Amino acid sequence: INTVDAIILTGVLEQCYDPYQLINGVFNLLKNGGLALFGFVSTNFLPYSTDYWRVTKMGGDRLVLSQFLIVESHIVGDPKNPEYLFYIARKP
């Protein structure tokens, strides 16, 4: 625990049954001040048994801010209906 400087996690959270648990796990692995890059699929639901959810910009902010400080966030696609959300976040 608290062993790595950075983690990249894209295209995974929407396939997790409990994304808050995964965010918490990333938090526990990072050193203080460590960075995480999160990428969320926001639209284009895929009919797979492990495709649990999609997130809006407001929901992505809430999920990331549950443990991290947001350094940057970016929207891919139409801001009113984004296809993908990226966050660079720092562990306080």
C-alpha positions as CSV (number, residue, x, y, z in Angstrom):
1,I,0.0,0.0,0.0
2,N,1.2,3.5,-0.8
3,T,3.8,2.1,-3.2
4,V,3.4,3.6,-6.7
5,D,3.8,7.1,-8.1
6,A,1.1,6.9,-10.8
7,I,-1.7,4.7,-12.1
8,I,-3.4,4.7,-15.5
9,L,-6.9,3.3,-15.5
10,T,-9.0,3.8,-18.7
11,G,-12.0,1.9,-20.0
12,V,-12.3,-0.1,-16.8
13,L,-14.5,1.7,-14.3
14,E,-17.7,1.4,-16.3
15,Q,-17.2,-2.4,-16.2
16,C,-16.9,-2.5,-12.4
17,Y,-19.8,-3.4,-10.2
18,D,-18.7,-0.9,-7.5
19,P,-16.6,1.9,-9.0
20,Y,-16.1,3.5,-5.7
21,Q,-14.4,0.4,-4.4
22,L,-12.0,0.5,-7.3
23,I,-11.3,4.3,-6.8
24,N,-10.6,3.5,-3.2
25,G,-8.2,0.7,-4.2
26,V,-6.3,3.1,-6.5
27,F,-6.1,5.6,-3.7
28,N,-4.6,3.0,-1.4
29,L,-2.0,1.9,-3.9
30,L,-0.7,5.5,-4.6
31,K,1.9,7.3,-2.6
32,N,0.9,10.6,-1.1
33,G,1.0,13.1,-4.0
34,G,0.7,10.3,-6.6
35,L,-1.2,10.8,-9.8
36,A,-4.0,8.8,-11.3
37,L,-5.3,9.1,-14.9
38,F,-8.9,7.9,-15.1
39,G,-10.8,7.5,-18.4
40,F,-14.5,6.8,-18.4
41,V,-16.7,5.8,-21.3
42,S,-19.7,8.2,-21.1
43,T,-22.0,7.1,-23.9
44,N,-22.4,4.2,-26.3
45,F,-23.6,1.6,-23.9
46,L,-22.3,-1.9,-24.8
47,P,-24.6,-4.8,-24.2
48,Y,-22.1,-6.9,-22.2
49,S,-22.8,-8.6,-18.9
50,T,-20.0,-6.5,-17.3
51,D,-21.0,-3.1,-18.8
52,Y,-22.7,-1.7,-15.6
53,W,-22.9,2.0,-16.0
54,R,-22.1,5.3,-17.7
55,V,-21.1,8.6,-16.1
56,T,-21.9,12.2,-16.8
57,K,-19.3,15.0,-16.2
58,M,-21.0,15.8,-12.9
59,G,-21.0,12.1,-11.9
60,G,-17.3,11.7,-12.9
61,D,-16.4,14.7,-10.8
62,R,-18.2,13.2,-7.8
63,L,-16.6,9.8,-8.2
64,V,-13.0,11.2,-8.6
65,L,-13.5,13.8,-5.9
66,S,-14.6,11.1,-3.4
67,Q,-10.8,10.4,-2.9
68,F,-8.7,12.7,-5.1
69,L,-8.0,16.3,-6.0
70,I,-8.8,16.9,-9.7
71,V,-5.7,18.4,-11.5
72,E,-7.3,18.4,-15.0
73,S,-10.4,17.0,-16.7
74,H,-11.1,16.7,-20.4
75,I,-14.2,15.9,-22.4
76,V,-14.0,14.0,-25.7
77,G,-16.9,14.7,-28.0
78,D,-19.9,17.0,-27.6
79,P,-19.8,18.7,-24.1
80,K,-23.5,18.2,-23.8
81,N,-23.2,14.5,-24.6
82,P,-19.5,13.5,-24.1
83,E,-18.2,10.2,-25.4
84,Y,-15.3,9.9,-23.0
85,L,-14.2,11.7,-19.9
86,F,-10.5,11.9,-18.8
87,Y,-9.3,13.0,-15.3
88,I,-5.8,13.6,-14.0
89,A,-6.1,13.4,-10.2
90,R,-3.7,13.7,-7.3
91,K,-3.8,11.9,-4.0
92,P,-3.7,14.5,-1.3
